[in-house]
Amino acid sequence: MKGTLYLFILCLFTACSSIRYMEIETYNPSEITYPEHIRKVLLVNNAAPQPSDVGYVFHLFGVAQHVGKVETDSALFDACRALGTAIAETDFFDDVLFFHEETNKDNSLKLTPEEVNALCGETETDAIISFDRLLFDMQKEIVTLSEGYVIGSIRIDVKGIARSYLPGKINPAITVLVSDSIFWLEDAYTPEELDLLLPAPEEALRVAGKYIGSKLHPLFVPHWENEMRWYFTGSAARWKEATVYATSGKWEKASERWQYIYNSSSRWSDKAKSASNLALASEIAGRPEKALEWAKIAHKLFDSKKGSESSHTQMLQLSVETLEKRILNDKKLNLQFGEE
């Protein structure tokens, strides 16, 4: 995986603005770097189900009604399945398997090395990704509005632990603390109508399980992320030409105009802004080291003329830090793909 791939997606701008914002997709490494021989992984649900009378509280018009009983077994299964599906869709591993049988028979908080060796041997896999703990706290509330409506909400807080294990190792390769929330809000004329709009407790839990599972895959596999970028515009002819090319995705042509402005202008602001734009064009072209050079030039000019508190100086400082991180991420990606 040599270098980083970028995909131009969207340009957002407002009239009379000197800055245009856009989104790019960046390819980022996972938190864990597996050994090169890890090609088949096994997804395991090792979390003991929480008691059925825990985690569901219902308030009606400010008065606690009851602690509802709802099973979490399906939500645990859905979380594990969603994580495995998300990992499989990245095509990073050769195969992703799901272990359907119960593994947590003694309410333990992690898999033992013996269990890891046995599971990998039985399934012919190289590593395990496991939910070792997953707890759901659900709050449902219905209140009245002055207009005669009732409004209902459901909030589910999810906390837990996910780990990855390698056979032959005493300790997990990575341990992740899971913490997130999912929320529903609906209004209606009566509480009975709200019941038709809000999900049932069991359904809400399953949605929460799928949600938390699908969000965790960046911890275990390289992944795409949307990030915001910007470039400066101007009213002079060269600036306008460059903007037209950039807006249409013709970054090489835009770079030629910005390079001309940088070389020919005697105004420090034109040099700083064109250097910043050249940093973006270099990043999109897959040359982050060159992008960092241009970003540092732009930052130095803004800092020397406007000071460190200037918004433009701070924006360029962010660009420098982002590109430095991008370069480190590219090196980590190469390791994760087995390239030097």
VENTA-V169320 format. One record per pair of residues at least 12 apart in sequence whose C-alpha atoms are under 6 Angstrom apart, sorted by sequence separation. I is the first residue (numbers start at 1). J is the second residue. D is the distance in Angstrom with one decimal. If there is no record, write none. Layout:
{{I J D} {I J D}}
This chain:
{{10 22 5.4} {56 68 5.1} {141 153 5.4} {163 175 4.5} {242 254 4.3} {262 274 5.8} {279 291 4.0} {10 23 5.3} {140 153 5.7} {162 175 6.0} {9 23 5.7} {140 154 4.5} {162 176 5.1} {299 313 5.8} {9 24 5.8} {139 154 5.7} {161 176 5.7} {242 257 5.5} {279 294 4.9} {8 24 5.0} {53 69 4.6} {139 155 5.3} {161 177 4.8} {258 274 5.2} {279 295 5.4} {7 24 5.5} {52 69 5.1} {138 155 5.7} {160 177 6.0} {161 178 5.5} {299 316 5.1} {7 25 5.2} {52 70 5.2} {138 156 4.3} {160 178 4.8} {6 25 5.4} {52 71 5.2} {137 156 5.5} {159 178 5.2} {238 257 5.9} {275 294 5.3} {276 295 5.4} {6 26 5.3} {137 157 5.1} {159 179 4.5} {136 157 5.8} {158 179 5.6} {110 132 5.6} {136 158 4.8} {158 180 5.4} {276 298 5.4} {109 132 5.8} {135 158 5.7} {157 180 6.0} {158 181 5.9} {275 298 5.3} {49 73 5.9} {135 159 5.4} {157 181 4.4} {134 159 5.7} {135 160 6.0} {156 181 5.6} {295 320 5.8} {134 160 4.1} {156 182 5.4} {272 298 4.4} {133 160 4.7} {155 182 5.9} {133 161 4.9} {155 183 4.6} {132 161 5.6} {154 183 5.7} {272 301 5.7} {132 162 5.7} {154 184 5.1} {251 281 5.9} {131 162 4.5} {153 184 5.4} {292 323 5.8} {130 162 5.6} {153 185 4.5} {130 163 5.3} {152 185 5.8} {129 163 5.8} {152 186 5.4} {129 164 4.3} {151 186 5.8} {128 164 5.4} {151 187 4.2} {128 165 5.0} {150 187 5.7} {127 165 5.8} {150 188 5.5} {127 166 4.8} {149 188 5.7} {150 189 5.8} {149 189 4.8} {232 273 6.0} {231 277 5.3} {117 167 5.0} {116 167 5.7} {39 93 5.0} {40 94 5.8} {42 96 6.0} {39 94 5.2} {40 95 4.8} {41 96 5.1} {42 97 4.8} {43 98 4.8} {44 99 5.4} {40 96 5.9} {42 98 5.7} {46 103 5.5} {113 170 5.7} {46 104 5.1} {48 107 5.8} {60 141 5.8} {61 142 5.7} {55 137 4.2} {56 138 4.6} {57 139 5.0} {58 140 4.7} {59 141 4.6} {60 142 5.0} {61 143 4.6} {55 138 5.2} {56 139 5.8} {58 141 5.8} {41 125 5.4} {47 131 5.8} {40 125 4.9} {41 126 5.7} {43 128 6.0} {45 130 5.8} {46 131 5.5} {47 132 4.5} {40 126 5.3} {41 127 4.8} {42 128 4.7} {43 129 5.0} {44 130 4.6} {45 131 5.2} {46 132 4.7} {47 133 4.4} {41 128 5.5} {43 130 5.8} {38 126 5.3} {82 210 5.3} {86 214 5.8} {75 205 5.6} {79 209 4.2} {83 213 4.3} {87 217 5.6} {75 206 4.3} {78 209 5.5} {79 210 4.7} {82 213 5.0} {83 214 4.9} {78 210 5.2} {82 214 5.1} {75 209 4.7} {79 213 4.3} {83 217 6.0} {30 218 5.4} {31 219 4.8} {32 220 5.8} {30 219 5.0} {30 220 5.3} {30 221 4.8} {30 222 4.6} {29 222 4.3} {28 222 5.5} {28 223 5.4} {27 223 5.6} {27 224 4.5} {26 224 5.5} {26 225 5.4} {25 225 5.4} {25 226 4.6} {24 226 5.7} {24 227 5.5} {23 227 5.5} {23 228 4.6} {22 228 5.8} {23 229 5.9} {22 229 5.3} {21 229 5.8} {22 230 5.8} {21 230 4.3} {20 230 5.4} {20 231 5.5} {19 231 5.6} {19 232 4.5} {18 232 5.6} {19 233 5.9} {18 233 5.0} {6 284 5.8} {4 286 5.9} {33 336 5.6} {29 333 5.1} {3 330 5.7} {1 334 5.1} {1 337 5.9}}
